[in-house]
Amino acid sequence: MASSNFIDYVKINVKSGSGGAGSLHFRREKHVEKGGPDGGDGGRGGHVILKGSSQLWTLLHLKYTKHIKAFDGKGGEGGRRTGAIGKDITLEVPLGTVARDAETGEQLFEITEDGQEIILLKGGRGGLGNDHFKSATNQTPQHAQRGEAGLESWVILELKVLADVGLVGFPNAGKSTLLAAVSAAKPEIADYPFTTLVPNLGVVAYRDYKSFVMADIPGIIEGASQGKGLGLRFLRHIERNSILLFLVPATSEDVNAEYETLLNELTIYNPSLLDKNRILAISKTDILSEEERNDLAKTIPAGIPHLFISSVTQEGIEQLKDRIWNAINNPLSA
């Protein structure tokens, strides 16, 4: 997933089609001097629809499409013929896409399943033909309805990455290295902060051909919940993860303080994130001596499952997979 191609936020103007007008028409045939009303109804306008696609990972295809309009319905005709329905416009989006009203910020709905379709804006109803307005006292109605106008709105589409496990940590904590070690993902890895500029997904193979999805979220810094660093742009991706894997390197000056800072940023952004299962992994432990490891273990926060890992030597990786798999499938026992 190239960084230049990962787009997780777009603002678009959408407009549904207007309904066709009902027909004002009277039956005219040879030998029928005064035929009754037979005006057909107008066709409804086209809907604007969002459809989930598991083949998409980004909103890039919508970045340069700011105005989207469905087609208008056709007018009714004589002989009680109904006008054609306006063509719908279907926009395919990645799973995890949330639609919001651009003015109020209200969440309209979210797309979470492949093939799921939800109408974003309904097309206008077609007008009734004059055939509907005949009565015993009005046998030649000179009236037919206009079609209902289509709706128009500015809509924000946000992508929240769908993954079982979200990696949470400061820049250069070893998240990309871990993802590369446990999956076939190939994130950019280097020894400087903010190497990861977009979320990376990796499918982690587990025992007996099982698997789960892990997401490497760009590094959080203190103040991210107020928009510092990469800020709010990527914090929303953590909302969809069922498990949060906190990664703190063994080289940290204070593992406990770093964990608490990360937890605080998530709490400020969205307190409900505290309800998710959390696992703490101390990375880069291959550089520690046995004595240093024992000293470090004494500083680990109480009450949170933790373990020591090394993506380089593979130490603790299988135990980490076991812990994650158990948390995914037995959340109450994690």
C-alpha atoms as a printed R data frame, in Angstrom:
    type eleno elety resid chain resno       x       y       z
1   ATOM     1    CA   MET     A     1   0.000   0.000   0.000
2   ATOM     2    CA   ALA     A     2   2.021   2.957  -1.237
3   ATOM     3    CA   SER     A     3   1.923   5.996   0.982
4   ATOM     4    CA   SER     A     4   0.967   8.311  -1.901
5   ATOM     5    CA   ASN     A     5  -2.007   6.088  -2.750
6   ATOM     6    CA   PHE     A     6  -3.476   5.614   0.715
7   ATOM     7    CA   ILE     A     7  -6.400   8.024   1.067
8   ATOM     8    CA   ASP     A     8  -8.664   7.543   4.099
9   ATOM     9    CA   TYR     A     9 -10.686  10.798   3.994
10  ATOM    10    CA   VAL     A    10 -12.674  12.400   1.185
11  ATOM    11    CA   LYS     A    11 -15.396  15.034   1.040
12  ATOM    12    CA   ILE     A    12 -17.789  14.730  -1.882
13  ATOM    13    CA   ASN     A    13 -20.936  16.423  -3.134
14  ATOM    14    CA   VAL     A    14 -23.651  13.904  -4.001
15  ATOM    15    CA   LYS     A    15 -27.009  14.456  -5.646
16  ATOM    16    CA   SER     A    16 -29.732  11.928  -6.307
17  ATOM    17    CA   GLY     A    17 -31.858  12.038  -9.442
18  ATOM    18    CA   SER     A    18 -35.180  13.856  -9.646
19  ATOM    19    CA   GLY     A    19 -38.368  11.917 -10.293
20  ATOM    20    CA   GLY     A    20 -40.002  12.141 -13.699
21  ATOM    21    CA   ALA     A    21 -43.217  14.106 -14.140
22  ATOM    22    CA   GLY     A    22 -46.571  12.350 -14.336
23  ATOM    23    CA   SER     A    23 -48.302  12.477 -17.687
24  ATOM    24    CA   LEU     A    24 -51.332  14.657 -18.435
25  ATOM    25    CA   HIS     A    25 -52.888  12.601 -21.202
26  ATOM    26    CA   PHE     A    26 -56.291  11.408 -22.399
27  ATOM    27    CA   ARG     A    27 -57.135   8.319 -24.353
28  ATOM    28    CA   ARG     A    28 -57.551   9.147 -28.029
29  ATOM    29    CA   GLU     A    29 -58.574   6.384 -30.421
30  ATOM    30    CA   LYS     A    30 -60.634   6.108 -33.560
31  ATOM    31    CA   HIS     A    31 -64.341   5.871 -32.766
32  ATOM    32    CA   VAL     A    32 -63.621   6.998 -29.142
33  ATOM    33    CA   GLU     A    33 -64.674  10.633 -29.016
34  ATOM    34    CA   LYS     A    34 -63.990  11.295 -25.343
35  ATOM    35    CA   GLY     A    35 -61.518   8.807 -23.885
36  ATOM    36    CA   GLY     A    36 -60.735   9.010 -20.200
37  ATOM    37    CA   PRO     A    37 -57.460  10.053 -18.572
38  ATOM    38    CA   ASP     A    38 -54.616   7.575 -19.085
39  ATOM    39    CA   GLY     A    39 -51.506   9.523 -18.093
40  ATOM    40    CA   GLY     A    40 -48.789   7.283 -16.612
41  ATOM    41    CA   ASP     A    41 -46.562   7.956 -13.615
42  ATOM    42    CA   GLY     A    42 -43.071   9.345 -13.811
43  ATOM    43    CA   GLY     A    43 -40.132   7.116 -12.978
44  ATOM    44    CA   ARG     A    44 -38.256   7.660  -9.721
45  ATOM    45    CA   GLY     A    45 -34.885   9.360  -9.757
46  ATOM    46    CA   GLY     A    46 -31.692   7.391  -9.346
47  ATOM    47    CA   HIS     A    47 -30.274   6.670  -5.875
48  ATOM    48    CA   VAL     A    48 -26.699   7.281  -4.799
49  ATOM    49    CA   ILE     A    49 -25.538   4.031  -3.189
50  ATOM    50    CA   LEU     A    50 -22.438   3.000  -1.258
51  ATOM    51    CA   LYS     A    51 -21.309  -0.603  -1.705
52  ATOM    52    CA   GLY     A    52 -18.663  -2.410   0.336
53  ATOM    53    CA   SER     A    53 -15.807  -4.069  -1.543
54  ATOM    54    CA   SER     A    54 -13.184  -6.284   0.054
55  ATOM    55    CA   GLN     A    55 -10.953  -5.604  -2.948
56  ATOM    56    CA   LEU     A    56 -10.466  -1.943  -2.017
57  ATOM    57    CA   TRP     A    57  -8.111  -0.661   0.702
58  ATOM    58    CA   THR     A    58  -8.257   3.088   0.071
59  ATOM    59    CA   LEU     A    59 -10.589   5.925  -0.992
60  ATOM    60    CA   LEU     A    60  -8.110   7.082  -3.623
61  ATOM    61    CA   HIS     A    61 -10.564   6.480  -6.487
62  ATOM    62    CA   LEU     A    62 -12.906   9.106  -5.000
63  ATOM    63    CA   LYS     A    63 -10.277  11.729  -4.172
64  ATOM    64    CA   TYR     A    64 -10.657  13.636  -7.452
65  ATOM    65    CA   THR     A    65 -14.382  12.991  -7.933
66  ATOM    66    CA   LYS     A    66 -15.932  15.854  -6.001
67  ATOM    67    CA   HIS     A    67 -19.393  15.934  -7.606
68  ATOM    68    CA   ILE     A    68 -21.474  12.815  -8.138
69  ATOM    69    CA   LYS     A    69 -25.007  12.882  -9.574
70  ATOM    70    CA   ALA     A    70 -27.458  10.091 -10.238
71  ATOM    71    CA   PHE     A    71 -29.747  10.207 -13.275
72  ATOM    72    CA   ASP     A    72 -33.258  11.699 -13.373
73  ATOM    73    CA   GLY     A    73 -36.330   9.561 -13.903
74  ATOM    74    CA   LYS     A    74 -38.223   9.833 -17.181
75  ATOM    75    CA   GLY     A    75 -41.704  11.315 -17.471
76  ATOM    76    CA   GLY     A    76 -44.811   9.147 -17.724
77  ATOM    77    CA   GLU     A    77 -46.616   8.637 -21.010
78  ATOM    78    CA   GLY     A    78 -50.126   8.042 -22.266
79  ATOM    79    CA   GLY     A    79 -51.618   4.613 -22.070
80  ATOM    80    CA   ARG     A    80 -50.699   4.488 -18.388
81  ATOM    81    CA   ARG     A    81 -47.079   3.883 -19.298
82  ATOM    82    CA   THR     A    82 -44.723   4.575 -16.421
83  ATOM    83    CA   GLY     A    83 -41.524   6.483 -17.150
84  ATOM    84    CA   ALA     A    84 -38.159   4.741 -16.867
85  ATOM    85    CA   ILE     A    85 -36.413   4.780 -13.498
86  ATOM    86    CA   GLY     A    86 -33.333   6.985 -13.341
87  ATOM    87    CA   LYS     A    87 -30.036   5.080 -13.269
88  ATOM    88    CA   ASP     A    88 -28.546   4.637  -9.797
89  ATOM    89    CA   ILE     A    89 -24.938   5.576  -9.103
90  ATOM    90    CA   THR     A    90 -23.101   3.009  -6.972
91  ATOM    91    CA   LEU     A    91 -19.840   3.980  -5.306
92  ATOM    92    CA   GLU     A    92 -17.662   1.094  -4.164
93  ATOM    93    CA   VAL     A    93 -15.787   1.758  -0.919
94  ATOM    94    CA   PRO     A    94 -13.430  -0.265   1.314
95  ATOM    95    CA   LEU     A    95 -14.810  -2.156   4.279
96  ATOM    96    CA   GLY     A    96 -14.687   0.067   7.344
97  ATOM    97    CA   THR     A    97 -15.880   3.200   5.519
98  ATOM    98    CA   VAL     A    98 -18.000   5.587   7.598
99  ATOM    99    CA   ALA     A    99 -20.323   8.144   5.974
100 ATOM   100    CA   ARG     A   100 -20.902  11.437   7.801
101 ATOM   101    CA   ASP     A   101 -22.960  14.550   7.162
102 ATOM   102    CA   ALA     A   102 -20.367  17.198   6.294
103 ATOM   103    CA   GLU     A   103 -22.298  20.019   8.005
104 ATOM   104    CA   THR     A   104 -23.254  18.367  11.295
105 ATOM   105    CA   GLY     A   105 -20.586  15.673  11.540
106 ATOM   106    CA   GLU     A   106 -23.337  13.154  12.307
107 ATOM   107    CA   GLN     A   107 -22.491   9.557  11.415
108 ATOM   108    CA   LEU     A   108 -24.997   8.287   8.873
109 ATOM   109    CA   PHE     A   109 -23.876   4.664   8.631
110 ATOM   110    CA   GLU     A   110 -20.831   2.452   8.089
111 ATOM   111    CA   ILE     A   111 -19.975  -0.227   5.560
112 ATOM   112    CA   THR     A   112 -18.477  -3.342   7.146
113 ATOM   113    CA   GLU     A   113 -19.332  -6.272   4.838
114 ATOM   114    CA   ASP     A   114 -18.372  -7.206   1.305
115 ATOM   115    CA   GLY     A   115 -21.277  -6.548  -1.053
116 ATOM   116    CA   GLN     A   116 -23.217  -4.543   1.567
117 ATOM   117    CA   GLU     A   117 -25.238  -1.775  -0.096
118 ATOM   118    CA   ILE     A   118 -26.744   1.260   1.650
119 ATOM   119    CA   ILE     A   119 -28.565   4.124  -0.032
120 ATOM   120    CA   LEU     A   120 -26.725   7.361   0.704
121 ATOM   121    CA   LEU     A   121 -29.304   9.617  -0.981
122 ATOM   122    CA   LYS     A   122 -32.677   8.426  -2.251
123 ATOM   123    CA   GLY     A   123 -33.876   9.488  -5.671
124 ATOM   124    CA   GLY     A   124 -36.969  11.669  -5.931
125 ATOM   125    CA   ARG     A   125 -40.329   9.964  -6.370
126 ATOM   126    CA   GLY     A   126 -41.967  10.070  -9.774
127 ATOM   127    CA   GLY     A   127 -45.077  12.228 -10.137
128 ATOM   128    CA   LEU     A   128 -48.525  10.652 -10.506
129 ATOM   129    CA   GLY     A   129 -50.212  10.791 -13.905
130 ATOM   130    CA   ASN     A   130 -53.681  12.265 -14.305
131 ATOM   131    CA   ASP     A   131 -55.158   8.758 -14.358
132 ATOM   132    CA   HIS     A   132 -54.842   8.809 -10.544
133 ATOM   133    CA   PHE     A   133 -56.999  11.915 -10.152
134 ATOM   134    CA   LYS     A   134 -60.173  10.849 -11.956
135 ATOM   135    CA   SER     A   135 -63.308  10.580  -9.870
136 ATOM   136    CA   ALA     A   136 -67.059  10.477 -10.260
137 ATOM   137    CA   THR     A   137 -67.172  14.259 -10.147
138 ATOM   138    CA   ASN     A   138 -64.017  14.883 -12.152
139 ATOM   139    CA   GLN     A   139 -63.753  12.525 -15.089
140 ATOM   140    CA   THR     A   140 -61.300  14.672 -17.059
141 ATOM   141    CA   PRO     A   141 -58.664  15.754 -14.509
142 ATOM   142    CA   GLN     A   142 -56.399  18.416 -15.965
143 ATOM   143    CA   HIS     A   143 -53.718  17.744 -13.397
144 ATOM   144    CA   ALA     A   144 -50.652  15.524 -13.045
145 ATOM   145    CA   GLN     A   145 -47.898  15.696 -10.459
146 ATOM   146    CA   ARG     A   146 -44.407  16.927 -11.029
147 ATOM   147    CA   GLY     A   147 -41.608  14.604 -10.062
148 ATOM   148    CA   GLU     A   148 -40.007  15.035  -6.645
149 ATOM   149    CA   ALA     A   149 -36.676  16.849  -6.758
150 ATOM   150    CA   GLY     A   150 -33.542  14.873  -5.958
151 ATOM   151    CA   LEU     A   151 -31.572  15.432  -2.762
152 ATOM   152    CA   GLU     A   152 -28.170  17.071  -2.590
153 ATOM   153    CA   SER     A   153 -25.630  16.969   0.219
154 ATOM   154    CA   TRP     A   154 -21.938  17.218   1.058
155 ATOM   155    CA   VAL     A   155 -20.797  13.962   2.609
156 ATOM   156    CA   ILE     A   156 -17.562  12.953   4.315
157 ATOM   157    CA   LEU     A   157 -16.288   9.419   3.828
158 ATOM   158    CA   GLU     A   158 -13.763   8.195   6.396
159 ATOM   159    CA   LEU     A   159 -11.965   4.888   6.302
160 ATOM   160    CA   LYS     A   160 -11.306   3.044   9.563
161 ATOM   161    CA   VAL     A   161  -9.009   0.108   8.960
162 ATOM   162    CA   LEU     A   162 -10.606  -3.242   9.848
163 ATOM   163    CA   ALA     A   163  -8.177  -5.480  11.731
164 ATOM   164    CA   ASP     A   164  -8.232  -7.860  14.678
165 ATOM   165    CA   VAL     A   165  -5.136  -6.339  16.274
166 ATOM   166    CA   GLY     A   166  -3.933  -2.749  16.218
167 ATOM   167    CA   LEU     A   167  -0.294  -1.977  17.015
168 ATOM   168    CA   VAL     A   168   0.006   1.038  19.285
169 ATOM   169    CA   GLY     A   169   3.325   2.679  20.079
170 ATOM   170    CA   PHE     A   170   5.560   5.672  19.721
171 ATOM   171    CA   PRO     A   171   7.487   6.180  16.470
172 ATOM   172    CA   ASN     A   172  10.397   3.770  16.077
173 ATOM   173    CA   ALA     A   173   9.025   1.317  18.665
174 ATOM   174    CA   GLY     A   174   9.443  -1.618  16.279
175 ATOM   175    CA   LYS     A   175   5.853  -1.976  15.068
176 ATOM   176    CA   SER     A   176   6.732  -2.281  11.383
177 ATOM   177    CA   THR     A   177   9.509  -4.751  12.183
178 ATOM   178    CA   LEU     A   178   7.084  -6.905  14.165
179 ATOM   179    CA   LEU     A   179   4.482  -6.845  11.380
180 ATOM   180    CA   ALA     A   180   7.111  -7.838   8.831
181 ATOM   181    CA   ALA     A   181   8.288 -10.660  11.122
182 ATOM   182    CA   VAL     A   182   4.862 -12.242  11.655
183 ATOM   183    CA   SER     A   183   3.215 -11.690   8.248
184 ATOM   184    CA   ALA     A   184   3.925 -11.283   4.563
185 ATOM   185    CA   ALA     A   185   3.451  -7.505   4.786
186 ATOM   186    CA   LYS     A   186   6.438  -5.425   3.703
187 ATOM   187    CA   PRO     A   187   6.170  -2.060   5.478
188 ATOM   188    CA   GLU     A   188   8.964   0.476   5.136
189 ATOM   189    CA   ILE     A   189  11.412   0.030   8.004
190 ATOM   190    CA   ALA     A   190  14.169   2.436   9.042
191 ATOM   191    CA   ASP     A   191  15.830   3.710  12.193
192 ATOM   192    CA   TYR     A   192  14.078   7.062  12.388
193 ATOM   193    CA   PRO     A   193  10.680   8.275  13.616
194 ATOM   194    CA   PHE     A   194   7.586   8.266  11.407
195 ATOM   195    CA   THR     A   195   8.855   5.688   8.940
196 ATOM   196    CA   THR     A   196   5.254   4.475   8.736
197 ATOM   197    CA   LEU     A   197   3.035   7.160   7.225
198 ATOM   198    CA   VAL     A   198   0.037   4.973   6.363
199 ATOM   199    CA   PRO     A   199  -1.595   2.005   8.122
200 ATOM   200    CA   ASN     A   200  -0.188  -1.334   6.959
201 ATOM   201    CA   LEU     A   201  -2.186  -4.559   7.163
202 ATOM   202    CA   GLY     A   202  -0.717  -8.018   7.514
203 ATOM   203    CA   VAL     A   203  -2.355 -11.444   7.735
204 ATOM   204    CA   VAL     A   204  -0.670 -13.392  10.519
205 ATOM   205    CA   ALA     A   205  -0.602 -17.169  10.032
206 ATOM   206    CA   TYR     A   206  -1.477 -19.139  13.153
207 ATOM   207    CA   ARG     A   207  -1.668 -22.818  14.042
208 ATOM   208    CA   ASP     A   208  -3.781 -25.247  11.975
209 ATOM   209    CA   TYR     A   209  -4.134 -22.817   9.066
210 ATOM   210    CA   LYS     A   210  -5.862 -20.193  11.192
211 ATOM   211    CA   SER     A   211  -5.037 -16.516  10.805
212 ATOM   212    CA   PHE     A   212  -5.808 -13.026  12.063
213 ATOM   213    CA   VAL     A   213  -5.234  -9.512  10.718
214 ATOM   214    CA   MET     A   214  -2.760  -7.117  12.332
215 ATOM   215    CA   ALA     A   215  -2.583  -3.388  11.550
216 ATOM   216    CA   ASP     A   216   0.526  -1.266  11.985
217 ATOM   217    CA   ILE     A   217  -0.856   2.175  12.839
218 ATOM   218    CA   PRO     A   218   1.465   5.168  12.314
219 ATOM   219    CA   GLY     A   219   3.273   6.112  15.527
220 ATOM   220    CA   ILE     A   220   1.519   8.106  18.219
221 ATOM   221    CA   ILE     A   221   3.271  10.950  20.000
222 ATOM   222    CA   GLU     A   222   2.313  12.801  23.141
223 ATOM   223    CA   GLY     A   223  -0.345  15.316  22.111
224 ATOM   224    CA   ALA     A   224  -1.599  13.242  19.179
225 ATOM   225    CA   SER     A   225  -5.169  13.502  20.495
226 ATOM   226    CA   GLN     A   226  -4.866  17.297  20.036
227 ATOM   227    CA   GLY     A   227  -3.608  16.885  16.486
228 ATOM   228    CA   LYS     A   228   0.160  16.936  17.020
229 ATOM   229    CA   GLY     A   229   2.394  14.783  14.849
230 ATOM   230    CA   LEU     A   230   0.213  12.639  12.603
231 ATOM   231    CA   GLY     A   231  -2.507  13.355  15.156
232 ATOM   232    CA   LEU     A   232  -6.156  12.539  14.674
233 ATOM   233    CA   ARG     A   233  -5.580  11.422  11.102
234 ATOM   234    CA   PHE     A   234  -4.738   7.885  12.175
235 ATOM   235    CA   LEU     A   235  -6.128   7.542  15.699
236 ATOM   236    CA   ARG     A   236  -9.521   6.663  14.242
237 ATOM   237    CA   HIS     A   237  -8.081   3.478  12.710
238 ATOM   238    CA   ILE     A   238  -7.592   2.080  16.224
239 ATOM   239    CA   GLU     A   239 -11.333   2.278  16.910
240 ATOM   240    CA   ARG     A   240 -12.067  -0.742  14.710
241 ATOM   241    CA   ASN     A   241  -9.433  -3.069  16.204
242 ATOM   242    CA   SER     A   242 -10.730  -5.633  18.679
243 ATOM   243    CA   ILE     A   243  -7.370  -5.869  20.489
244 ATOM   244    CA   LEU     A   244  -4.769  -3.185  21.143
245 ATOM   245    CA   LEU     A   245  -1.182  -4.415  21.219
246 ATOM   246    CA   PHE     A   246   0.964  -1.801  22.944
247 ATOM   247    CA   LEU     A   247   4.580  -1.969  21.848
248 ATOM   248    CA   VAL     A   248   7.217  -0.350  24.059
249 ATOM   249    CA   PRO     A   249  10.918  -0.915  23.264
250 ATOM   250    CA   ALA     A   250  13.285  -2.225  25.906
251 ATOM   251    CA   THR     A   251  15.427   0.845  25.180
252 ATOM   252    CA   SER     A   252  12.747   3.116  26.671
253 ATOM   253    CA   GLU     A   253  13.860   5.167  29.687
254 ATOM   254    CA   ASP     A   254  10.620   4.327  31.518
255 ATOM   255    CA   VAL     A   255   8.416   1.547  30.143
256 ATOM   256    CA   ASN     A   256   5.597   2.281  32.592
257 ATOM   257    CA   ALA     A   257   5.547   6.022  31.799
258 ATOM   258    CA   GLU     A   258   5.585   5.381  28.055
259 ATOM   259    CA   TYR     A   259   2.688   2.926  28.311
260 ATOM   260    CA   GLU     A   260   0.684   5.373  30.441
261 ATOM   261    CA   THR     A   261   1.318   8.188  27.937
262 ATOM   262    CA   LEU     A   262   0.062   6.039  25.066
263 ATOM   263    CA   LEU     A   263  -2.980   5.010  27.079
264 ATOM   264    CA   ASN     A   264  -3.707   8.631  27.990
265 ATOM   265    CA   GLU     A   265  -3.665   9.760  24.349
266 ATOM   266    CA   LEU     A   266  -6.156   7.041  23.421
267 ATOM   267    CA   THR     A   267  -8.350   7.912  26.410
268 ATOM   268    CA   ILE     A   268  -8.497  11.598  25.472
269 ATOM   269    CA   TYR     A   269  -9.338  10.731  21.884
270 ATOM   270    CA   ASN     A   270 -12.008   8.136  22.690
271 ATOM   271    CA   PRO     A   271 -12.600   6.812  26.243
272 ATOM   272    CA   SER     A   272 -14.377   3.728  24.884
273 ATOM   273    CA   LEU     A   273 -10.991   2.452  23.665
274 ATOM   274    CA   LEU     A   274 -10.291   1.515  27.283
275 ATOM   275    CA   ASP     A   275 -12.932  -1.209  26.947
276 ATOM   276    CA   LYS     A   276 -10.803  -3.104  24.428
277 ATOM   277    CA   ASN     A   277  -8.479  -5.915  25.425
278 ATOM   278    CA   ARG     A   278  -4.903  -4.706  25.808
279 ATOM   279    CA   ILE     A   279  -1.610  -6.578  25.606
280 ATOM   280    CA   LEU     A   280   1.773  -5.021  26.355
281 ATOM   281    CA   ALA     A   281   4.792  -6.318  24.446
282 ATOM   282    CA   ILE     A   282   8.310  -5.189  25.345
283 ATOM   283    CA   SER     A   283  10.175  -5.206  22.029
284 ATOM   284    CA   LYS     A   284  13.879  -5.289  21.157
285 ATOM   285    CA   THR     A   285  14.665  -7.440  24.205
286 ATOM   286    CA   ASP     A   286  17.482  -9.204  22.332
287 ATOM   287    CA   ILE     A   287  19.766  -6.334  23.388
288 ATOM   288    CA   LEU     A   288  19.151  -6.939  27.110
289 ATOM   289    CA   SER     A   289  21.184  -9.058  29.468
290 ATOM   290    CA   GLU     A   290  19.380 -11.424  31.857
291 ATOM   291    CA   GLU     A   291  19.951  -9.021  34.738
292 ATOM   292    CA   GLU     A   292  18.614  -6.046  32.794
293 ATOM   293    CA   ARG     A   293  15.550  -8.038  31.808
294 ATOM   294    CA   ASN     A   294  14.812  -8.964  35.418
295 ATOM   295    CA   ASP     A   295  15.140  -5.322  36.485
296 ATOM   296    CA   LEU     A   296  12.855  -4.230  33.664
297 ATOM   297    CA   ALA     A   297  10.208  -6.823  34.593
298 ATOM   298    CA   LYS     A   298   9.835  -5.169  37.998
299 ATOM   299    CA   THR     A   299   8.717  -1.901  36.366
300 ATOM   300    CA   ILE     A   300   5.996  -3.415  34.176
301 ATOM   301    CA   PRO     A   301   2.521  -2.013  34.984
302 ATOM   302    CA   ALA     A   302   0.421  -4.380  37.062
303 ATOM   303    CA   GLY     A   303  -2.840  -5.800  35.723
304 ATOM   304    CA   ILE     A   304  -1.996  -5.894  32.033
305 ATOM   305    CA   PRO     A   305  -0.874  -9.054  30.193
306 ATOM   306    CA   HIS     A   306   2.716  -8.538  29.041
307 ATOM   307    CA   LEU     A   307   5.578 -10.433  27.507
308 ATOM   308    CA   PHE     A   308   9.087  -9.868  26.155
309 ATOM   309    CA   ILE     A   309   9.630 -10.226  22.411
310 ATOM   310    CA   SER     A   310  12.296  -9.787  19.773
311 ATOM   311    CA   SER     A   311  11.348  -9.570  16.113
312 ATOM   312    CA   VAL     A   312  14.984 -10.204  15.203
313 ATOM   313    CA   THR     A   313  15.535 -13.435  17.169
314 ATOM   314    CA   GLN     A   314  11.818 -14.441  17.142
315 ATOM   315    CA   GLU     A   315  11.880 -14.689  20.938
316 ATOM   316    CA   GLY     A   316   8.354 -14.623  22.371
317 ATOM   317    CA   ILE     A   317   6.686 -14.322  18.940
318 ATOM   318    CA   GLU     A   318   4.811 -17.638  19.138
319 ATOM   319    CA   GLN     A   319   3.719 -16.876  22.709
320 ATOM   320    CA   LEU     A   320   2.495 -13.477  21.503
321 ATOM   321    CA   LYS     A   321   0.440 -15.122  18.756
322 ATOM   322    CA   ASP     A   322  -1.061 -17.497  21.332
323 ATOM   323    CA   ARG     A   323  -1.959 -14.583  23.601
324 ATOM   324    CA   ILE     A   324  -3.543 -12.644  20.740
325 ATOM   325    CA   TRP     A   325  -5.500 -15.645  19.426
326 ATOM   326    CA   ASN     A   326  -6.853 -16.352  22.881
327 ATOM   327    CA   ALA     A   327  -7.877 -12.706  23.337
328 ATOM   328    CA   ILE     A   328  -9.670 -12.673  19.961
329 ATOM   329    CA   ASN     A   329 -11.621 -15.871  20.592
330 ATOM   330    CA   ASN     A   330 -12.040 -15.666  24.363
331 ATOM   331    CA   PRO     A   331 -12.246 -11.928  25.055
332 ATOM   332    CA   LEU     A   332 -13.567 -12.322  28.610
333 ATOM   333    CA   SER     A   333 -10.636 -14.463  29.655
334 ATOM   334    CA   ALA     A   334  -7.980 -12.215  28.145
